[in-house]
Structures are given as C-alpha cells and as structure tokens.
Amino acid sequence: QKAARSGTVAMSESTAQPKEMTSAEFYFDSNSHFGTHEELLKDRIRTRSFMRAIINSKSLFEGKTVLDIGAGTGILSMFAVKAGAKHVYAVESSGIVHIAQAVVKANGMADRITLIKGKMEEVKLDVTQVDIILCDWIGYMLIQDSMIETVIDARDRYLAKGGIILPDKANLYLCGIEDADYKEQRIDFWDNVYGFNMSCMKEGSLTEPLIDMCQPQQVITSNAKIHSLDLNTATKDCLKITS
C-alpha cells in the first residue's frame, strides 16, 4: 500500500479486503453500511441522472483528471472513466472504501481510479489540480447534512481555472400543503396515547422536520424560491439562509 500525506491512505489491492472493515466502522458510521449504498444505487432518479450527465458529456471528461468526493461504492468514478476520464481520485472516509476498491478492480478500472480513505479536508492528492469535481453534495432541505463546505474547500484547493463542478447549482423552494391524514397520525395522536393525555408532545411534533413525499394534489400554495446556490462562486456563508 502507498501511504498518503495527512494520515490518509491511498488504497492498493492489498488493502482492499472487505474483511478488514471492523465492527466499529459498521456500527458508528452509517456510510459503511451496505444498506445505505444499496438504497442510493437503487434510487434510479438520482443514479441515472448522474449517469446521463456524465456519460452524455464525454467531450468534457475525455482525457481529464477527476476528483470524486464521497465516492462510496465508486459508481460516479466508474461513470467518469467510462466517459473517458484519464484518471479519477476517489476520496471516501468510511469503511466502504474497501468494497469500492474491490468493485473498481472487478470492473477493470484499478489503473485509472485511485481510492483514498480519508476526509477530503485532510487529503492531499498527488496532483496539484483537477479538471472536474464530482460529488453528490446536496443534503436534506439542500443544506442539512450536505457536503457543500467540503466541495468548496476542494474547489479552492484543487479545481483548475475553468474547471467543472458536477452538480454545481441548486435552488430551494418552499410551498404549503394540506395533509389531514398526517395531522391525525402525527399530531392528534398525542391527545390519547393508550388512554393517557400526551398533548404536550404536540409542539415538538409541529416543529420537528419530517422528510417524506407528498402528492401534487396536496399542494395548496404557489412555490417560492427561498435560496440559490452556485458552487462555482459560493463561500461557506451560503449555508446561512434567511428568508
């Protein structure tokens, strides 16, 4: 194996054994869980969107050096190689990096994808700049649990002038919905819990965000754009939203 700087490790075949992922990695780091990555890969809208954006942009990727942040199983890195990238540096902090190395090898791309285990903020690549940054950086409500700061840091350190961030722009919209079933299940529920009055719990239920899907017919207001991001120019202050 090749030791990288700042305590990170560039993976070689000898380090790419799934058995080396410890129980602690699985327990404390959800990104080491196979189920987490299975869910991401089975999200066809997400994964196919990335696939189309990369594969259909071969003129942008041909012969380019790519940085894949939060590489996971290496799927975006492999799309980039398929689109003609010269080399991909795939950075992943969780234990799934061992599996990613095996996946990359199984698909004959080990010579064009270098997997690095470590936090992007602490990683120092063997190159001074990259042409493209790939990252699924968008979080819940755009910024919650996102990787925006990580991408901005990598952009400032490594992205060549005129380089590309994919994706680079996003908008956050707000609208109102009506959902009587939700109100009954999550709010009115507290009025009678096995015969006890727990209505004091309602306030927390009303203020706690819920990640869920709703039907178009439930939307009862117009949409309002409350925030925009352009990672080509954004600073870390972009995470402060006022509206």
C-alpha positions as CSV (number, residue, x, y, z in Angstrom):
1,Q,0.0,0.0,0.0
2,K,1.1,3.6,-0.5
3,A,0.9,6.0,2.4
4,A,-0.6,9.3,1.6
5,R,0.0,12.5,3.4
6,S,-2.0,13.9,6.4
7,G,-2.8,10.5,7.7
8,T,-4.8,9.4,4.7
9,V,-4.3,6.1,2.9
10,A,-4.3,5.5,-0.9
11,M,-5.8,2.1,-1.3
12,S,-3.9,-0.7,-3.1
13,E,-5.1,-4.2,-3.9
14,S,-3.6,-5.5,-0.6
15,T,-5.8,-3.1,1.4
16,A,-9.0,-3.7,-0.5
17,Q,-10.3,-6.6,1.5
18,P,-13.9,-6.4,2.8
19,K,-12.9,-8.5,5.9
20,E,-10.8,-5.5,7.1
21,M,-13.9,-3.4,7.8
22,T,-14.3,-3.5,11.6
23,S,-17.5,-3.8,13.5
24,A,-16.9,-0.3,14.8
25,E,-16.8,1.0,11.3
26,F,-20.2,-0.6,10.6
27,Y,-21.8,0.4,13.9
28,F,-20.6,4.0,14.3
29,D,-20.5,5.0,10.6
30,S,-23.8,4.6,8.6
31,N,-21.9,5.2,5.4
32,S,-20.1,1.9,6.0
33,H,-23.4,0.1,5.9
34,F,-24.1,-1.9,2.7
35,G,-27.8,-1.0,3.0
36,T,-27.0,2.7,2.8
37,H,-25.3,2.3,-0.5
38,E,-27.8,-0.2,-1.8
39,E,-30.5,2.4,-1.2
40,L,-28.5,5.1,-3.0
41,L,-27.8,2.9,-6.0
42,K,-31.5,1.8,-6.2
43,D,-32.5,5.4,-6.3
44,R,-32.9,5.3,-10.1
45,I,-33.7,9.0,-10.4
46,R,-30.5,10.0,-8.6
47,T,-28.2,7.5,-10.1
48,R,-29.4,7.7,-13.6
49,S,-29.3,11.5,-13.5
50,F,-25.6,11.3,-12.6
51,M,-25.0,8.6,-15.2
52,R,-26.7,10.6,-18.0
53,A,-24.9,13.8,-17.0
54,I,-21.5,12.1,-17.1
55,I,-21.9,9.6,-19.9
56,N,-23.5,12.1,-22.2
57,S,-20.8,14.6,-21.6
58,K,-17.8,12.7,-23.0
59,S,-16.4,15.8,-24.6
60,L,-16.0,17.3,-21.1
61,F,-14.5,14.2,-19.5
62,E,-12.2,12.9,-22.3
63,G,-8.6,12.9,-21.0
64,K,-9.5,14.9,-17.9
65,T,-8.4,14.4,-14.2
66,V,-11.4,14.0,-11.9
67,L,-11.9,14.2,-8.2
68,D,-14.8,12.2,-6.8
69,I,-15.7,13.3,-3.2
70,G,-17.6,10.9,-1.0
71,A,-17.1,8.2,-3.6
72,G,-19.0,5.5,-1.8
73,T,-19.0,2.3,-3.9
74,G,-17.2,4.2,-6.7
75,I,-20.2,4.4,-9.1
76,L,-19.6,8.0,-10.1
77,S,-15.8,7.3,-10.6
78,M,-16.6,4.4,-12.9
79,F,-19.1,6.6,-14.9
80,A,-16.3,9.1,-15.3
81,V,-13.8,6.5,-16.6
82,K,-16.5,5.2,-18.9
83,A,-16.9,8.8,-20.2
84,G,-13.2,8.9,-21.0
85,A,-11.5,10.4,-17.9
86,K,-7.8,10.0,-17.8
87,H,-7.7,9.4,-14.0
88,V,-10.1,9.7,-11.1
89,Y,-9.1,10.3,-7.5
90,A,-11.9,8.9,-5.4
91,V,-12.0,10.1,-1.8
92,E,-14.1,8.2,0.8
93,S,-13.9,8.5,4.6
94,S,-15.9,5.4,5.5
95,G,-15.1,1.7,5.6
96,I,-17.0,1.1,2.4
97,V,-13.8,2.3,0.6
98,H,-12.5,-1.3,0.9
99,I,-15.5,-2.6,-1.0
100,A,-15.2,0.2,-3.6
101,Q,-11.6,-0.9,-4.3
102,A,-12.9,-4.4,-5.0
103,V,-15.6,-3.1,-7.2
104,V,-13.2,-1.0,-9.2
105,K,-10.8,-3.9,-9.6
106,A,-13.7,-6.2,-10.7
107,N,-14.6,-3.8,-13.5
108,G,-11.0,-3.5,-14.8
109,M,-10.6,0.2,-13.7
110,A,-8.0,-0.1,-11.0
111,D,-5.3,1.5,-13.1
112,R,-7.5,4.6,-13.7
113,I,-9.1,5.1,-10.3
114,T,-7.2,5.8,-7.1
115,L,-9.2,5.3,-4.0
116,I,-8.1,7.3,-1.0
117,K,-9.5,6.7,2.5
118,G,-9.8,9.9,4.5
119,K,-11.6,13.2,4.9
120,M,-11.4,15.4,1.9
121,E,-10.4,18.3,4.1
122,E,-7.3,16.4,5.2
123,V,-6.4,14.6,2.0
124,K,-3.5,15.8,-0.2
125,L,-3.7,14.5,-3.7
126,D,-0.7,13.5,-5.8
127,V,-1.7,16.2,-8.3
128,T,-1.9,19.9,-7.9
129,Q,-5.2,20.4,-9.7
130,V,-8.1,18.5,-11.2
131,D,-10.4,19.4,-14.1
132,I,-13.7,18.1,-12.7
133,I,-15.1,17.6,-9.2
134,L,-17.9,15.1,-8.8
135,C,-19.9,15.0,-5.6
136,D,-23.4,14.2,-4.5
137,W,-23.3,17.1,-2.2
138,I,-27.0,18.1,-1.9
139,G,-28.4,17.4,1.6
140,Y,-31.9,17.4,3.1
141,M,-33.6,20.8,2.5
142,L,-30.5,21.4,0.3
143,I,-28.0,22.2,3.1
144,Q,-28.8,19.9,6.0
145,D,-26.2,17.1,6.2
146,S,-24.8,18.3,2.9
147,M,-21.2,18.3,1.7
148,I,-21.2,21.9,0.5
149,E,-18.4,23.1,2.7
150,T,-16.3,20.1,1.7
151,V,-16.8,20.8,-2.0
152,I,-16.0,24.5,-1.5
153,D,-12.7,23.5,0.3
154,A,-11.8,21.1,-2.5
155,R,-12.7,23.6,-5.2
156,D,-10.4,26.2,-3.7
157,R,-7.5,23.8,-3.2
158,Y,-7.7,21.7,-6.4
159,L,-10.0,22.8,-9.1
160,A,-8.3,24.2,-12.2
161,K,-9.3,27.5,-13.7
162,G,-12.3,26.9,-15.8
163,G,-12.9,23.6,-14.2
164,I,-16.2,21.9,-13.7
165,I,-18.2,21.0,-10.5
166,L,-21.0,18.4,-11.1
167,P,-23.6,19.3,-10.0
168,D,-22.8,23.0,-9.5
169,K,-26.2,24.8,-9.0
170,A,-29.3,24.2,-6.9
171,N,-32.4,26.1,-5.8
172,L,-34.5,25.6,-2.7
173,Y,-38.3,26.1,-3.0
174,L,-40.9,26.3,-0.3
175,C,-44.7,25.6,-0.6
176,G,-47.6,24.8,1.7
177,I,-49.5,21.5,1.8
178,E,-52.7,20.1,3.4
179,D,-52.5,16.6,4.8
180,A,-55.3,15.6,7.1
181,D,-54.0,12.0,7.5
182,Y,-50.6,13.3,8.6
183,K,-52.2,15.6,11.1
184,E,-54.3,12.7,12.6
185,Q,-51.3,10.3,12.7
186,R,-48.6,12.7,13.9
187,I,-50.4,15.5,15.8
188,D,-53.8,14.4,17.0
189,F,-52.2,11.1,18.1
190,W,-50.8,12.7,21.2
191,D,-54.3,13.5,22.6
192,N,-54.9,9.9,23.6
193,V,-51.9,7.5,23.9
194,Y,-53.1,4.3,25.4
195,G,-55.6,6.3,27.5
196,F,-53.1,9.0,28.5
197,N,-53.0,12.7,27.6
198,M,-49.7,13.5,26.0
199,S,-50.8,16.6,24.1
200,C,-47.7,18.4,25.4
201,M,-45.8,16.5,22.8
202,K,-47.7,18.2,20.0
203,E,-45.4,21.3,20.0
204,G,-42.4,19.1,19.3
205,S,-44.2,17.2,16.5
206,L,-45.2,20.5,14.9
207,T,-41.7,22.0,14.9
208,E,-39.7,18.9,14.0
209,P,-38.9,18.5,10.3
210,L,-40.2,15.4,8.6
211,I,-38.6,14.0,5.4
212,D,-41.4,12.5,3.3
213,M,-43.2,12.6,0.0
214,C,-46.5,14.2,-0.8
215,Q,-48.9,14.1,-3.7
216,P,-49.2,17.0,-6.1
217,Q,-52.9,17.5,-5.2
218,Q,-51.8,18.2,-1.6
219,V,-50.0,21.4,-2.5
220,I,-52.3,24.3,-1.7
221,T,-49.9,27.3,-2.3
222,S,-47.7,28.6,-5.0
223,N,-43.9,27.8,-4.9
224,A,-41.5,30.4,-3.6
225,K,-37.7,30.2,-4.3
226,I,-36.0,30.9,-0.9
227,H,-32.4,30.1,-1.7
228,S,-30.0,29.5,-4.6
229,L,-26.5,28.0,-4.6
230,D,-23.8,28.2,-7.2
231,L,-20.8,26.2,-6.1
232,N,-18.6,27.8,-8.7
233,T,-18.6,31.0,-6.7
234,A,-20.2,30.2,-3.3
235,T,-18.5,30.7,0.0
236,K,-19.2,28.9,3.3
237,D,-21.5,31.8,4.2
238,C,-24.0,30.4,1.7
239,L,-25.1,27.9,4.4
240,K,-26.7,30.8,6.3
241,I,-30.3,31.0,5.0
242,T,-32.6,33.9,5.8
243,S,-35.9,34.4,4.0
